[in-house]
Amino acid sequence: MRRVLGVVGLLLLWEGLAAWGLLNPLYAPPPHQVLLTLYGLFQSGEILPHLQATFTAALLGLFWGVLLGGSLGLLAAFSPLFADMLEPIMLLLNAIPRVILAPLFVIWLGIGLASKVALSLVLVSVLLFFAVYGGVRNVDPRLVERVETLGGGRLWLLKEVYLPSLAAWVLSSLKVAVGFAFTGAVVGEFVAASRGLGYLLSFAQSTYNAKLSLALITLIVLFVLLLFFLFDRLERHLLRWRPQGRAGGGI
């Protein structure tokens, strides 16, 4: 509640400073003008194909990134050979700002959907790789030994030991992955696209339209926060067995 009040207070202060003429509306339009611009985009229907493009790229990148990153993380965790091959690559990708790959993906895959999905996929898969890899490696070896002593095989270990441990790591990382997926989609559209929220942001920048820029940024933030909230609820539901105050890890 205090966070909401803090945001509302900031918006009221912003509105007041604009009303008193202390802010230049060309560079910092008041919140009500930003909301009116956002309302106009939805009323005209102009925003809908751009929303569809960005959401499609972000959600496809999120899905395939989780699948790829999780699979590679499991391979690396259970196979020293794959760990030696994959860990340096993932560390390198994690060390560089991955959004700089956007122009390269546009050259390779064109300005269509594929280059945006590819960028989102890379951003998400690196995050999930380290979440899964770290989650498996941080399982208490004494617990594994006890299960093996009682006759539990690899499938039993995976089901009863590794997956419950990984759930906390992966679900915590998914909330961050949502933001990464949208970052990849929007940055890819900003670099080169024919539609999407990033394309509209690029247009707003080229025309020095601060109201449109802030309206689009607000829209993206609201959607990411909504998905973040949904994943948080999912995490609480799936991990209701976990003692309160004990959180999963993530890289």
SVG drawing of the C-alpha trace seen along z (x, -y; Angstrom):
<svg xmlns="http://www.w3.org/2000/svg" viewBox="-12 -28 47 78">
<polyline fill="none" stroke="black" stroke-width="0.4" points="0.0,0.0 2.8,-2.4 4.4,-1.8 1.1,-2.7 0.8,-5.8 4.4,-6.7 3.7,-6.4 0.4,-8.4 2.2,-11.1 4.9,-11.3 2.3,-11.6 0.5,-14.3 3.7,-16.2 4.5,-15.9 1.0,-17.2 1.3,-20.1 4.7,-21.2 3.4,-21.1 0.3,-23.1 2.5,-25.7 4.6,-26.0 7.7,-24.6 8.0,-21.8 8.2,-22.3 5.3,-20.3 7.3,-19.6 9.8,-17.5 7.8,-16.5 4.1,-16.5 1.8,-16.1 0.4,-12.7 -3.1,-13.5 -1.9,-14.3 0.0,-11.0 -3.1,-9.2 -5.2,-11.0 -2.6,-10.0 -2.8,-6.4 -6.6,-6.5 -6.6,-7.9 -4.4,-5.1 -6.8,-2.5 -9.9,-4.4 -8.7,-4.7 -7.5,-1.0 -4.1,-2.1 -2.3,-0.4 -3.8,3.1 -1.6,4.4 1.5,3.0 0.5,4.7 -0.1,8.0 3.4,7.8 5.2,7.1 3.3,9.6 3.8,12.3 7.5,11.7 7.9,11.4 5.8,14.5 7.4,16.7 10.8,15.6 9.8,16.3 8.5,19.8 11.4,20.9 13.9,19.2 12.6,21.0 12.6,24.3 16.1,23.9 17.7,22.4 16.1,24.9 17.1,27.9 20.7,26.7 20.9,26.0 19.8,29.6 22.3,31.0 25.2,29.0 24.2,29.8 24.1,33.6 27.0,33.9 30.5,32.5 31.2,32.6 28.2,30.4 29.1,28.1 32.6,27.6 31.1,26.7 28.2,24.6 29.2,22.7 31.9,20.6 29.5,19.7 26.8,18.7 29.2,16.7 30.3,14.8 26.7,14.1 25.9,13.0 29.0,10.7 28.0,8.7 25.0,6.4 22.9,8.9 20.7,6.2 23.7,5.2 23.0,8.4 19.7,6.8 21.3,5.3 23.0,8.7 19.8,10.6 18.1,8.1 20.9,8.7 20.6,12.5 16.8,12.8 15.3,9.6 13.1,7.0 10.2,9.4 9.1,11.4 12.0,13.8 14.7,11.3 12.6,10.1 11.9,13.6 15.6,14.5 16.7,11.5 14.1,12.3 15.1,16.0 18.7,15.2 17.9,12.8 15.6,15.4 17.6,18.5 20.8,17.3 18.9,16.3 17.1,19.7 20.3,21.6 22.0,20.2 18.8,20.6 18.5,24.3 22.2,25.0 22.6,23.3 19.5,24.9 20.7,28.5 24.2,27.8 22.8,26.3 20.8,29.4 22.0,30.8 24.2,33.8 23.3,35.5 19.7,35.6 20.7,37.2 22.8,39.7 19.9,40.7 17.6,41.2 20.1,43.3 20.7,45.3 17.0,46.1 17.2,47.4 15.9,44.3 17.0,44.2 17.6,41.2 13.9,40.7 13.0,40.8 15.8,38.3 14.6,36.0 11.0,36.1 11.4,36.0 14.6,34.1 15.7,32.0 12.4,30.7 11.1,29.4 14.4,27.7 14.4,26.3 10.8,25.0 11.8,22.2 14.8,21.1 12.9,21.3 9.7,19.6 11.6,16.8 13.6,16.3 10.5,16.4 9.4,13.1 12.6,11.5 12.4,13.4 9.2,11.7 10.9,8.3 13.8,9.7 11.4,11.0 9.7,7.7 13.1,5.9 14.2,8.1 11.0,7.6 10.9,3.8 14.6,3.3 14.4,5.4 11.5,3.4 13.3,0.2 16.3,1.2 14.3,2.2 10.6,3.1 7.5,2.3 5.2,2.5 5.3,3.1 5.6,0.9 9.3,0.5 8.6,-0.7 6.1,-3.3 8.8,-4.4 11.2,-4.9 8.6,-7.0 7.9,-9.0 11.6,-9.7 12.1,-10.8 9.2,-13.2 10.2,-14.4 6.8,-13.4 7.3,-13.0 3.6,-12.4 3.6,-9.3 6.9,-8.1 5.7,-8.3 2.4,-6.7 4.1,-3.7 6.6,-3.3 3.7,-3.4 1.8,-0.8 4.9,1.6 5.5,1.1 1.8,1.9 1.8,5.1 5.1,6.3 3.9,5.6 0.7,7.5 2.6,10.5 5.0,10.2 2.0,10.3 0.5,13.3 3.8,15.2 4.2,14.2 0.7,15.6 1.7,18.8 4.9,19.1 3.0,18.7 0.5,21.3 3.0,23.9 5.4,23.3 2.8,23.1 4.6,26.1 7.7,24.0 8.2,22.5 7.5,18.7 10.6,16.5 12.6,19.0 13.1,17.8 14.5,19.4 17.6,18.2 18.4,16.9 21.3,15.5"/>
</svg>
